[in-house]
């Protein structure tokens, strides 16, 4: 039986290389390729893959949000996250969104193909080093709203800008930013956002 695959990655070179490698396997066939998370559900509904391989960081909807959307729209499609960003927080969020596996892009081709087969058979596949890091780093200390404010602060807008964007008062934004700085042990807002991103909390 041939396992039908959908690939989602905004880097055409990476996507093409993955497709070429996986298509070399006699039991795997890439039936669709997309460049953004927004295209995942539509492509899956059109091409009916068995397994979707999604990058985390893509324009529009990211890979974790796309995982959740795909699992809600087509629960029978398994999701394997294949990403450059091996961050513990991403792993936890991806599994919570319904992903069956999480591996990094420098995984050897044979191991990646094996991960696809295992995910297709109903098993969970997680990069072992990342799983260990995830246990050590623990859950994100940020609340949903704190993470939302920190994400909005990535572009460096003023408190007034953030308040307008998030429909919050400036005082509320300041309080959330102060909390994020405290919880990350940072000295500045920019450092707090970087630490939260490095841990995959955003």
Secondary structure, DSSP 4 states (H G I P E B T S, - for coil): -PEEEEEE-S-HHHHHHHHHHHHTSTTEEEEEEESSGGGHHHHHHHH--SEEEE-SS-SSS-HHHHHHHHHHH-TTSEEEEEES---HHHHHHHHHHT-SEEEETTS-HHHHHHHHHHHHTT--EE-HHHHHHHHHH-S--S-HHHHHHHHHGGG---HHHHHHHHT--HHHHHHHHHHHHHHHT-SSHHHHHHHHHHTT--
